[in-house]
């Protein structure tokens, strides 16, 4: 999950929303699975762009796919941000405890691969005669 936090003044609000609608298309085209824009309920100047990617490598691929026009759009949205520090960007990765059923499936798959290796070794040995 990627969160980009902007501080947008009332005079830039309309332009910011128009630009982020285009930015949504860029994020989704380049690999994000979901995208949302939120306005803080207590601080009306604070906006959060949140988008999800399947993993860290997918996020890196998303960044690598950006065109010059995509980067210009991101810069345009960033210029609407108020404040000397740039928009804050946070990255979070999902932690999911694997269920017992999921572990069992993984173990079964590993056992099947091992059995296939043993079976193919036995077939190779059949042609070479008995082992003493």
N, CA, C and O atoms as a GROMACS GRO file, in nm:
protein
  528
    1UNK      N    1   0.085  -0.116   0.000
    1UNK     CA    2   0.000   0.000   0.000
    1UNK      C    3   0.090   0.123   0.000
    1UNK      O    4   0.190   0.128   0.071
    2UNK      N    5   0.054   0.219  -0.080
    2UNK     CA    6   0.128   0.345  -0.085
    2UNK      C    7   0.031   0.457  -0.048
    2UNK      O    8  -0.080   0.466  -0.100
    3UNK      N    9   0.076   0.542   0.044
    3UNK     CA   10  -0.004   0.657   0.087
    3UNK      C   11   0.076   0.782   0.058
    3UNK      O   12   0.190   0.796   0.103
    4UNK      N   13   0.017   0.874  -0.018
    4UNK     CA   14   0.079   1.003  -0.045
    4UNK      C   15  -0.010   1.108   0.018
    4UNK      O   16  -0.128   1.118  -0.014
    5UNK      N   17   0.047   1.187   0.110
    5UNK     CA   18  -0.031   1.288   0.182
    5UNK      C   19   0.001   1.427   0.131
    5UNK      O   20   0.117   1.469   0.127
    6UNK      N   21  -0.103   1.497   0.092
    6UNK     CA   22  -0.091   1.632   0.037
    6UNK      C   23  -0.161   1.731   0.129
    6UNK      O   24  -0.255   1.696   0.200
    7UNK      N   25  -0.113   1.854   0.125
    7UNK     CA   26  -0.182   1.965   0.191
    7UNK      C   27  -0.223   2.059   0.078
    7UNK      O   28  -0.138   2.120   0.013
    8UNK      N   29  -0.354   2.071   0.056
    8UNK     CA   30  -0.405   2.146  -0.058
    8UNK      C   31  -0.494   2.260  -0.009
    8UNK      O   32  -0.590   2.238   0.065
    9UNK      N   33  -0.460   2.381  -0.051
    9UNK     CA   34  -0.540   2.498  -0.014
    9UNK      C   35  -0.671   2.501  -0.091
    9UNK      O   36  -0.683   2.439  -0.196
   10UNK      N   37  -0.768   2.573  -0.038
   10UNK     CA   38  -0.900   2.580  -0.103
   10UNK      C   39  -0.893   2.631  -0.247
   10UNK      O   40  -0.972   2.589  -0.332
   11UNK      N   41  -0.800   2.721  -0.275
   11UNK     CA   42  -0.789   2.778  -0.410
   11UNK      C   43  -0.734   2.677  -0.511
   11UNK      O   44  -0.755   2.694  -0.631
   12UNK      N   45  -0.664   2.574  -0.467
   12UNK     CA   46  -0.611   2.471  -0.558
   12UNK      C   47  -0.695   2.344  -0.559
   12UNK      O   48  -0.666   2.251  -0.634
   13UNK      N   49  -0.798   2.340  -0.477
   13UNK     CA   50  -0.876   2.216  -0.459
   13UNK      C   51  -0.933   2.161  -0.589
   13UNK      O   52  -0.919   2.042  -0.618
   14UNK      N   53  -0.996   2.245  -0.667
   14UNK     CA   54  -1.059   2.199  -0.792
   14UNK      C   55  -0.955   2.144  -0.889
   14UNK      O   56  -0.975   2.038  -0.948
   15UNK      N   57  -0.845   2.216  -0.904
   15UNK     CA   58  -0.738   2.171  -0.995
   15UNK      C   59  -0.676   2.041  -0.943
   15UNK      O   60  -0.644   1.952  -1.022
   16UNK      N   61  -0.659   2.029  -0.812
   16UNK     CA   62  -0.604   1.908  -0.751
   16UNK      C   63  -0.693   1.787  -0.781
   16UNK      O   64  -0.643   1.681  -0.820
   17UNK      N   65  -0.822   1.802  -0.762
   17UNK     CA   66  -0.914   1.690  -0.787
   17UNK      C   67  -0.910   1.649  -0.934
   17UNK      O   68  -0.906   1.530  -0.965
   18UNK      N   69  -0.911   1.747  -1.025
   18UNK     CA   70  -0.903   1.714  -1.168
   18UNK      C   71  -0.774   1.640  -1.202
   18UNK      O   72  -0.775   1.543  -1.278
   19UNK      N   73  -0.664   1.684  -1.144
   19UNK     CA   74  -0.535   1.620  -1.173
   19UNK      C   75  -0.529   1.480  -1.113
   19UNK      O   76  -0.475   1.388  -1.175
   20UNK      N   77  -0.585   1.461  -0.994
   20UNK     CA   78  -0.578   1.328  -0.931
   20UNK      C   79  -0.670   1.228  -1.000
   20UNK      O   80  -0.646   1.108  -0.993
   21UNK      N   81  -0.774   1.275  -1.066
   21UNK     CA   82  -0.857   1.184  -1.145
   21UNK      C   83  -0.773   1.126  -1.258
   21UNK      O   84  -0.782   1.006  -1.288
   22UNK      N   85  -0.690   1.208  -1.322
   22UNK     CA   86  -0.598   1.159  -1.426
   22UNK      C   87  -0.489   1.072  -1.364
   22UNK      O   88  -0.447   0.972  -1.424
   23UNK      N   89  -0.443   1.109  -1.244
   23UNK     CA   90  -0.339   1.032  -1.176
   23UNK      C   91  -0.390   0.892  -1.141
   23UNK      O   92  -0.314   0.795  -1.145
   24UNK      N   93  -0.517   0.882  -1.106
   24UNK     CA   94  -0.578   0.751  -1.078
   24UNK      C   95  -0.561   0.659  -1.198
   24UNK      O   96  -0.523   0.543  -1.183
   25UNK      N   97  -0.589   0.710  -1.317
   25UNK     CA   98  -0.576   0.630  -1.439
   25UNK      C   99  -0.432   0.583  -1.459
   25UNK      O  100  -0.409   0.470  -1.500
   26UNK      N  101  -0.337   0.670  -1.430
   26UNK     CA  102  -0.195   0.635  -1.443
   26UNK      C  103  -0.159   0.522  -1.346
   26UNK      O  104  -0.096   0.424  -1.385
   27UNK      N  105  -0.200   0.538  -1.220
   27UNK     CA  106  -0.166   0.436  -1.119
   27UNK      C  107  -0.225   0.299  -1.157
   27UNK      O  108  -0.157   0.197  -1.150
   28UNK      N  109  -0.352   0.298  -1.196
   28UNK     CA  110  -0.418   0.172  -1.230
   28UNK      C  111  -0.359   0.111  -1.357
   28UNK      O  112  -0.342  -0.011  -1.365
   29UNK      N  113  -0.329   0.193  -1.456
   29UNK     CA  114  -0.270   0.144  -1.581
   29UNK      C  115  -0.133   0.080  -1.556
   29UNK      O  116  -0.096  -0.018  -1.621
   30UNK      N  117  -0.059   0.135  -1.462
   30UNK     CA  118   0.078   0.089  -1.439
   30UNK      C  119   0.089  -0.023  -1.335
   30UNK      O  120   0.200  -0.066  -1.305
   31UNK      N  121  -0.023  -0.071  -1.280
   31UNK     CA  122  -0.014  -0.188  -1.194
   31UNK      C  123  -0.084  -0.181  -1.059
   31UNK      O  124  -0.091  -0.282  -0.990
   32UNK      N  125  -0.136  -0.066  -1.020
   32UNK     CA  126  -0.209  -0.059  -0.894
   32UNK      C  127  -0.340  -0.136  -0.909
   32UNK      O  128  -0.405  -0.131  -1.013
   33UNK      N  129  -0.378  -0.208  -0.803
   33UNK     CA  130  -0.503  -0.284  -0.810
   33UNK      C  131  -0.622  -0.202  -0.761
   33UNK      O  132  -0.736  -0.226  -0.803
   34UNK      N  133  -0.598  -0.106  -0.673
   34UNK     CA  134  -0.704  -0.017  -0.623
   34UNK      C  135  -0.645   0.120  -0.599
   34UNK      O  136  -0.525   0.134  -0.573
   35UNK      N  137  -0.729   0.222  -0.608
   35UNK     CA  138  -0.684   0.360  -0.586
   35UNK      C  139  -0.799   0.437  -0.524
   35UNK      O  140  -0.914   0.420  -0.563
   36UNK      N  141  -0.768   0.522  -0.426
   36UNK     CA  142  -0.869   0.608  -0.364
   36UNK      C  143  -0.806   0.740  -0.323
   36UNK      O  144  -0.686   0.749  -0.299
   37UNK      N  145  -0.891   0.840  -0.315
   37UNK     CA  146  -0.850   0.972  -0.266
   37UNK      C  147  -0.939   1.006  -0.147
   37UNK      O  148  -1.061   0.996  -0.156
   38UNK      N  149  -0.877   1.045  -0.036
   38UNK     CA  150  -0.951   1.076   0.085
   38UNK      C  151  -0.916   1.216   0.132
   38UNK      O  152  -0.804   1.264   0.117
   39UNK      N  153  -1.017   1.281   0.190
   39UNK     CA  154  -0.996   1.410   0.254
   39UNK      C  155  -1.010   1.389   0.404
   39UNK      O  156  -1.105   1.324   0.448
   40UNK      N  157  -0.919   1.444   0.482
   40UNK     CA  158  -0.922   1.429   0.626
   40UNK      C  159  -1.047   1.496   0.682
   40UNK      O  160  -1.084   1.606   0.641
   41UNK      N  161  -1.112   1.430   0.776
   41UNK     CA  162  -1.237   1.481   0.834
   41UNK      C  163  -1.215   1.600   0.927
   41UNK      O  164  -1.304   1.683   0.943
   42UNK      N  165  -1.097   1.609   0.988
   42UNK     CA  166  -1.074   1.719   1.082
   42UNK      C  167  -0.985   1.829   1.024
   42UNK      O  168  -0.996   1.944   1.066
   43UNK      N  169  -0.898   1.795   0.931
   43UNK     CA  170  -0.810   1.894   0.867
   43UNK      C  171  -0.844   1.898   0.719
   43UNK      O  172  -0.798   1.815   0.642
   44UNK      N  173  -0.926   1.995   0.679
   44UNK     CA  174  -0.978   2.002   0.543
   44UNK      C  175  -0.869   2.027   0.438
   44UNK      O  176  -0.895   2.012   0.318
   45UNK      N  177  -0.750   2.065   0.479
   45UNK     CA  178  -0.641   2.086   0.384
   45UNK      C  179  -0.566   1.956   0.353
   45UNK      O  180  -0.492   1.949   0.255
   46UNK      N  181  -0.585   1.854   0.436
   46UNK     CA  182  -0.510   1.729   0.423
   46UNK      C  183  -0.585   1.629   0.335
   46UNK      O  184  -0.701   1.596   0.361
   47UNK      N  185  -0.517   1.582   0.229
   47UNK     CA  186  -0.570   1.482   0.137
   47UNK      C  187  -0.475   1.364   0.133
   47UNK      O  188  -0.354   1.382   0.143
   48UNK      N  189  -0.528   1.244   0.120
   48UNK     CA  190  -0.446   1.123   0.111
   48UNK      C  191  -0.482   1.046  -0.014
   48UNK      O  192  -0.597   1.007  -0.035
   49UNK      N  193  -0.382   1.025  -0.098
   49UNK     CA  194  -0.396   0.937  -0.214
   49UNK      C  195  -0.346   0.800  -0.168
   49UNK      O  196  -0.234   0.788  -0.119
   50UNK      N  197  -0.429   0.698  -0.182
   50UNK     CA  198  -0.392   0.564  -0.138
   50UNK      C  199  -0.413   0.468  -0.255
   50UNK      O  200  -0.519   0.464  -0.316
   51UNK      N  201  -0.306   0.392  -0.284
   51UNK     CA  202  -0.322   0.290  -0.388
   51UNK      C  203  -0.251   0.163  -0.344
   51UNK      O  204  -0.155   0.165  -0.266
   52UNK      N  205  -0.300   0.053  -0.397
   52UNK     CA  206  -0.251  -0.080  -0.359
   52UNK      C  207  -0.182  -0.147  -0.476
   52UNK      O  208  -0.229  -0.140  -0.590
   53UNK      N  209  -0.071  -0.211  -0.446
   53UNK     CA  210  -0.002  -0.296  -0.543
   53UNK      C  211   0.017  -0.432  -0.477
   53UNK      O  212   0.015  -0.443  -0.354
   54UNK      N  213   0.036  -0.535  -0.559
   54UNK     CA  214   0.043  -0.672  -0.506
   54UNK      C  215   0.165  -0.698  -0.420
   54UNK      O  216   0.162  -0.786  -0.334
   55UNK      N  217   0.271  -0.625  -0.439
   55UNK     CA  218   0.391  -0.647  -0.361
   55UNK      C  219   0.494  -0.541  -0.393
   55UNK      O  220   0.473  -0.455  -0.479
   56UNK      N  221   0.607  -0.548  -0.323
   56UNK     CA  222   0.711  -0.447  -0.340
   56UNK      C  223   0.766  -0.447  -0.483
   56UNK      O  224   0.788  -0.340  -0.540
   57UNK      N  225   0.789  -0.564  -0.540
   57UNK     CA  226   0.842  -0.569  -0.678
   57UNK      C  227   0.741  -0.513  -0.777
   57UNK      O  228   0.779  -0.448  -0.875
   58UNK      N  229   0.614  -0.536  -0.753
   58UNK     CA  230   0.511  -0.478  -0.840
   58UNK      C  231   0.514  -0.325  -0.829
   58UNK      O  232   0.496  -0.255  -0.928
   59UNK      N  233   0.538  -0.275  -0.708
   59UNK     CA  234   0.548  -0.130  -0.689
   59UNK      C  235   0.667  -0.074  -0.768
   59UNK      O  236   0.656   0.030  -0.832
   60UNK      N  237   0.781  -0.144  -0.762
   60UNK     CA  238   0.898  -0.099  -0.837
   60UNK      C  239   0.871  -0.101  -0.987
   60UNK      O  240   0.914  -0.012  -1.059
   61UNK      N  241   0.799  -0.204  -1.034
   61UNK     CA  242   0.763  -0.210  -1.176
   61UNK      C  243   0.668  -0.096  -1.212
   61UNK      O  244   0.678  -0.038  -1.320
   62UNK      N  245   0.576  -0.063  -1.120
   62UNK     CA  246   0.485   0.049  -1.144
   62UNK      C  247   0.564   0.177  -1.166
   62UNK      O  248   0.534   0.254  -1.256
   63UNK      N  249   0.665   0.199  -1.083
   63UNK     CA  250   0.748   0.318  -1.098
   63UNK      C  251   0.827   0.316  -1.228
   63UNK      O  252   0.844   0.420  -1.293
   64UNK      N  253   0.876   0.200  -1.266
   64UNK     CA  254   0.956   0.188  -1.389
   64UNK      C  255   0.871   0.211  -1.514
   64UNK      O  256   0.925   0.253  -1.616
   65UNK      N  257   0.743   0.186  -1.507
   65UNK     CA  258   0.654   0.201  -1.624
   65UNK      C  259   0.611   0.345  -1.649
   65UNK      O  260   0.550   0.374  -1.752
   66UNK      N  261   0.642   0.436  -1.557
   66UNK     CA  262   0.598   0.574  -1.573
   66UNK      C  263   0.659   0.637  -1.698
   66UNK      O  264   0.779   0.627  -1.723
   67UNK      N  265   0.575   0.702  -1.775
   67UNK     CA  266   0.622   0.775  -1.893
   67UNK      C  267   0.659   0.917  -1.851
   67UNK      O  268   0.634   0.958  -1.738
   68UNK      N  269   0.718   0.992  -1.943
   68UNK     CA  270   0.751   1.132  -1.915
   68UNK      C  271   0.623   1.210  -1.883
   68UNK      O  272   0.624   1.296  -1.794
   69UNK      N  273   0.515   1.182  -1.954
   69UNK     CA  274   0.387   1.251  -1.927
   69UNK      C  275   0.333   1.214  -1.789
   69UNK      O  276   0.277   1.299  -1.720
   70UNK      N  277   0.349   1.087  -1.750
   70UNK     CA  278   0.306   1.044  -1.617
   70UNK      C  279   0.383   1.120  -1.509
   70UNK      O  280   0.325   1.166  -1.411
   71UNK      N  281   0.515   1.131  -1.528
   71UNK     CA  282   0.599   1.201  -1.430
   71UNK      C  283   0.562   1.348  -1.422
   71UNK      O  284   0.561   1.407  -1.314
   72UNK      N  285   0.531   1.408  -1.536
   72UNK     CA  286   0.489   1.549  -1.537
   72UNK      C  287   0.358   1.566  -1.460
   72UNK      O  288   0.342   1.663  -1.386
   73UNK      N  289   0.265   1.474  -1.477
   73UNK     CA  290   0.139   1.479  -1.403
   73UNK      C  291   0.164   1.468  -1.252
   73UNK      O  292   0.105   1.542  -1.174
   74UNK      N  293   0.251   1.375  -1.212
   74UNK     CA  294   0.284   1.359  -1.071
   74UNK      C  295   0.348   1.488  -1.018
   74UNK      O  296   0.317   1.531  -0.906
   75UNK      N  297   0.435   1.548  -1.096
   75UNK     CA  298   0.498   1.675  -1.056
   75UNK      C  299   0.394   1.786  -1.044
   75UNK      O  300   0.399   1.868  -0.952
   76UNK      N  301   0.299   1.788  -1.137
   76UNK     CA  302   0.191   1.888  -1.135
   76UNK      C  303   0.110   1.876  -1.006
   76UNK      O  304   0.082   1.976  -0.940
   77UNK      N  305   0.073   1.754  -0.970
   77UNK     CA  306  -0.003   1.731  -0.847
   77UNK      C  307   0.083   1.772  -0.728
   77UNK      O  308   0.032   1.834  -0.634
   78UNK      N  309   0.210   1.738  -0.730
   78UNK     CA  310   0.301   1.775  -0.621
   78UNK      C  311   0.317   1.925  -0.604
   78UNK      O  312   0.331   1.974  -0.492
   79UNK      N  313   0.314   2.000  -0.715
   79UNK     CA  314   0.326   2.147  -0.707
   79UNK      C  315   0.204   2.211  -0.642
   79UNK      O  316   0.214   2.324  -0.592
   80UNK      N  317   0.092   2.143  -0.642
   80UNK     CA  318  -0.029   2.197  -0.578
   80UNK      C  319  -0.022   2.183  -0.426
   80UNK      O  320  -0.097   2.248  -0.353
   81UNK      N  321   0.068   2.099  -0.379
   81UNK     CA  322   0.087   2.077  -0.236
   81UNK      C  323   0.145   2.203  -0.171
   81UNK      O  324   0.236   2.265  -0.226
   82UNK      N  325   0.091   2.240  -0.055
   82UNK     CA  326   0.142   2.356   0.019
   82UNK      C  327   0.239   2.311   0.125
   82UNK      O  328   0.219   2.208   0.191
   83UNK      N  329   0.343   2.387   0.142
   83UNK     CA  330   0.438   2.357   0.248
   83UNK      C  331   0.577   2.337   0.194
   83UNK      O  332   0.596   2.292   0.081
   84UNK      N  333   0.675   2.370   0.276
   84UNK     CA  334   0.813   2.350   0.232
   84UNK      C  335   0.849   2.203   0.218
   84UNK      O  336   0.920   2.169   0.123
   85UNK      N  337   0.805   2.113   0.306
   85UNK     CA  338   0.839   1.974   0.277
   85UNK      C  339   0.751   1.922   0.163
   85UNK      O  340   0.637   1.966   0.149
   86UNK      N  341   0.804   1.831   0.082
   86UNK     CA  342   0.722   1.774  -0.026
   86UNK      C  343   0.612   1.685   0.034
   86UNK      O  344   0.613   1.658   0.154
   87UNK      N  345   0.517   1.641  -0.049
   87UNK     CA  346   0.413   1.551   0.002
   87UNK      C  347   0.478   1.429   0.069
   87UNK      O  348   0.575   1.373   0.019
   88UNK      N  349   0.422   1.390   0.182
   88UNK     CA  350   0.473   1.274   0.254
   88UNK      C  351   0.430   1.146   0.183
   88UNK      O  352   0.314   1.132   0.145
   89UNK      N  353   0.523   1.054   0.166
   89UNK     CA  354   0.494   0.926   0.102
   89UNK      C  355   0.529   0.816   0.201
   89UNK      O  356   0.640   0.811   0.255
   90UNK      N  357   0.432   0.727   0.225
   90UNK     CA  358   0.454   0.614   0.314
   90UNK      C  359   0.424   0.485   0.239
   90UNK      O  360   0.333   0.480   0.157
   91UNK      N  361   0.502   0.382   0.268
   91UNK     CA  362   0.482   0.250   0.208
   91UNK      C  363   0.452   0.152   0.320
   91UNK      O  364   0.515   0.157   0.426
   92UNK      N  365   0.359   0.063   0.297
   92UNK     CA  366   0.326  -0.041   0.393
   92UNK      C  367   0.313  -0.173   0.318
   92UNK      O  368   0.261  -0.177   0.206
   93UNK      N  369   0.359  -0.279   0.381
   93UNK     CA  370   0.344  -0.412   0.322
   93UNK      C  371   0.251  -0.495   0.408
   93UNK      O  372   0.247  -0.480   0.530
   94UNK      N  373   0.177  -0.580   0.344
   94UNK     CA  374   0.077  -0.661   0.414
   94UNK      C  375   0.144  -0.774   0.489
   94UNK      O  376   0.238  -0.836   0.441
   95UNK      N  377   0.095  -0.799   0.606
   95UNK     CA  378   0.137  -0.916   0.682
   95UNK      C  379   0.012  -0.997   0.707
   95UNK      O  380  -0.081  -0.951   0.772
   96UNK      N  381   0.012  -1.116   0.655
   96UNK     CA  382  -0.101  -1.207   0.676
   96UNK      C  383  -0.048  -1.336   0.734
   96UNK      O  384   0.042  -1.397   0.678
   97UNK      N  385  -0.104  -1.376   0.844
   97UNK     CA  386  -0.067  -1.504   0.901
   97UNK      C  387  -0.125  -1.613   0.812
   97UNK      O  388  -0.245  -1.614   0.783
   98UNK      N  389  -0.039  -1.703   0.769
   98UNK     CA  390  -0.086  -1.811   0.683
   98UNK      C  391  -0.172  -1.906   0.764
   98UNK      O  392  -0.136  -1.943   0.876
   99UNK      N  393  -0.283  -1.943   0.710
   99UNK     CA  394  -0.373  -2.035   0.778
   99UNK      C  395  -0.314  -2.176   0.778
   99UNK      O  396  -0.225  -2.207   0.698
  100UNK      N  397  -0.363  -2.260   0.866
  100UNK     CA  398  -0.318  -2.399   0.873
  100UNK      C  399  -0.347  -2.469   0.740
  100UNK      O  400  -0.265  -2.549   0.693
  101UNK      N  401  -0.463  -2.440   0.681
  101UNK     CA  402  -0.499  -2.502   0.552
  101UNK      C  403  -0.400  -2.461   0.444
  101UNK      O  404  -0.360  -2.542   0.361
  102UNK      N  405  -0.359  -2.334   0.445
  102UNK     CA  406  -0.264  -2.285   0.346
  102UNK      C  407  -0.129  -2.353   0.363
  102UNK      O  408  -0.066  -2.392   0.265
  103UNK      N  409  -0.084  -2.368   0.489
  103UNK     CA  410   0.042  -2.438   0.515
  103UNK      C  411   0.033  -2.582   0.469
  103UNK      O  412   0.128  -2.635   0.411
  104UNK      N  413  -0.082  -2.648   0.496
  104UNK     CA  414  -0.100  -2.787   0.455
  104UNK      C  415  -0.092  -2.801   0.303
  104UNK      O  416  -0.030  -2.894   0.252
  105UNK      N  417  -0.153  -2.707   0.232
  105UNK     CA  418  -0.148  -2.710   0.086
  105UNK      C  419  -0.004  -2.692   0.038
  105UNK      O  420   0.040  -2.761  -0.055
  106UNK      N  421   0.069  -2.601   0.100
  106UNK     CA  422   0.209  -2.579   0.062
  106UNK      C  423   0.292  -2.703   0.088
  106UNK      O  424   0.376  -2.741   0.006
  107UNK      N  425   0.270  -2.766   0.203
  107UNK     CA  426   0.345  -2.887   0.237
  107UNK      C  427   0.310  -2.999   0.140
  107UNK      O  428   0.398  -3.075   0.099
  108UNK      N  429   0.182  -3.011   0.104
  108UNK     CA  430   0.139  -3.115   0.010
  108UNK      C  431   0.202  -3.091  -0.127
  108UNK      O  432   0.244  -3.186  -0.193
  109UNK      N  433   0.208  -2.966  -0.170
  109UNK     CA  434   0.269  -2.935  -0.299
  109UNK      C  435   0.417  -2.968  -0.298
  109UNK      O  436   0.469  -3.023  -0.394
  110UNK      N  437   0.486  -2.935  -0.188
  110UNK     CA  438   0.628  -2.967  -0.176
  110UNK      C  439   0.650  -3.118  -0.178
  110UNK      O  440   0.744  -3.166  -0.240
  111UNK      N  441   0.563  -3.192  -0.109
  111UNK     CA  442   0.574  -3.339  -0.106
  111UNK      C  443   0.551  -3.397  -0.245
  111UNK      O  444   0.619  -3.492  -0.284
  112UNK      N  445   0.457  -3.340  -0.321
  112UNK     CA  446   0.429  -3.388  -0.456
  112UNK      C  447   0.549  -3.366  -0.547
  112UNK      O  448   0.583  -3.452  -0.628
  113UNK      N  449   0.614  -3.250  -0.533
  113UNK     CA  450   0.734  -3.221  -0.613
  113UNK      C  451   0.844  -3.319  -0.578
  113UNK      O  452   0.912  -3.371  -0.667
  114UNK      N  453   0.862  -3.346  -0.449
  114UNK     CA  454   0.965  -3.442  -0.405
  114UNK      C  455   0.935  -3.582  -0.457
  114UNK      O  456   1.026  -3.652  -0.502
  115UNK      N  457   0.808  -3.623  -0.452
  115UNK     CA  458   0.768  -3.755  -0.501
  115UNK      C  459   0.794  -3.766  -0.651
  115UNK      O  460   0.836  -3.872  -0.700
  116UNK      N  461   0.770  -3.658  -0.722
  116UNK     CA  462   0.794  -3.660  -0.866
  116UNK      C  463   0.943  -3.675  -0.895
  116UNK      O  464   0.981  -3.745  -0.988
  117UNK      N  465   1.028  -3.610  -0.816
  117UNK     CA  466   1.173  -3.623  -0.833
  117UNK      C  467   1.216  -3.768  -0.810
  117UNK      O  468   1.293  -3.824  -0.887
  118UNK      N  469   1.164  -3.828  -0.701
  118UNK     CA  470   1.199  -3.967  -0.668
  118UNK      C  471   1.152  -4.060  -0.778
  118UNK      O  472   1.226  -4.149  -0.820
  119UNK      N  473   1.029  -4.040  -0.828
  119UNK     CA  474   0.973  -4.123  -0.933
  119UNK      C  475   1.056  -4.116  -1.060
  119UNK      O  476   1.082  -4.219  -1.123
  120UNK      N  477   1.098  -3.996  -1.097
  120UNK     CA  478   1.178  -3.983  -1.220
  120UNK      C  479   1.316  -4.044  -1.202
  120UNK      O  480   1.373  -4.096  -1.298
  121UNK      N  481   1.371  -4.040  -1.080
  121UNK     CA  482   1.499  -4.105  -1.053
  121UNK      C  483   1.486  -4.256  -1.063
  121UNK      O  484   1.573  -4.323  -1.118
  122UNK      N  485   1.376  -4.311  -1.009
  122UNK     CA  486   1.353  -4.455  -1.015
  122UNK      C  487   1.340  -4.501  -1.160
  122UNK      O  488   1.391  -4.607  -1.197
  123UNK      N  489   1.270  -4.421  -1.243
  123UNK     CA  490   1.254  -4.459  -1.384
  123UNK      C  491   1.388  -4.458  -1.454
  123UNK      O  492   1.413  -4.544  -1.539
  124UNK      N  493   1.473  -4.366  -1.422
  124UNK     CA  494   1.606  -4.359  -1.484
  124UNK      C  495   1.690  -4.478  -1.443
  124UNK      O  496   1.769  -4.530  -1.521
  125UNK      N  497   1.672  -4.523  -1.315
  125UNK     CA  498   1.749  -4.636  -1.264
  125UNK      C  499   1.701  -4.770  -1.321
  125UNK      O  500   1.778  -4.866  -1.325
  126UNK      N  501   1.574  -4.778  -1.365
  126UNK     CA  502   1.519  -4.906  -1.416
  126UNK      C  503   1.597  -4.958  -1.535
  126UNK      O  504   1.613  -5.079  -1.549
  127UNK      N  505   1.645  -4.870  -1.618
  127UNK     CA  506   1.718  -4.913  -1.738
  127UNK      C  507   1.860  -4.957  -1.709
  127UNK      O  508   1.923  -5.016  -1.796
  128UNK      N  509   1.912  -4.929  -1.591
  128UNK     CA  510   2.052  -4.961  -1.566
  128UNK      C  511   2.074  -5.094  -1.494
  128UNK      O  512   2.187  -5.128  -1.461
  129UNK      N  513   1.967  -5.170  -1.471
  129UNK     CA  514   1.982  -5.301  -1.408
  129UNK      C  515   1.973  -5.293  -1.256
  129UNK      O  516   1.961  -5.184  -1.200
  130UNK      N  517   1.980  -5.406  -1.190
  130UNK     CA  518   1.965  -5.409  -1.046
  130UNK      C  519   2.086  -5.346  -0.974
  130UNK      O  520   2.200  -5.352  -1.022
  131UNK      N  521   2.058  -5.287  -0.861
  131UNK     CA  522   2.164  -5.227  -0.780
  131UNK      C  523   2.198  -5.324  -0.670
  131UNK      O  524   2.109  -5.376  -0.604
  132UNK      N  525   2.326  -5.349  -0.649
  132UNK     CA  526   2.370  -5.444  -0.546
  132UNK      C  527   2.427  -5.373  -0.427
  132UNK      O  528   2.468  -5.437  -0.331
   0.00000   0.00000   0.00000
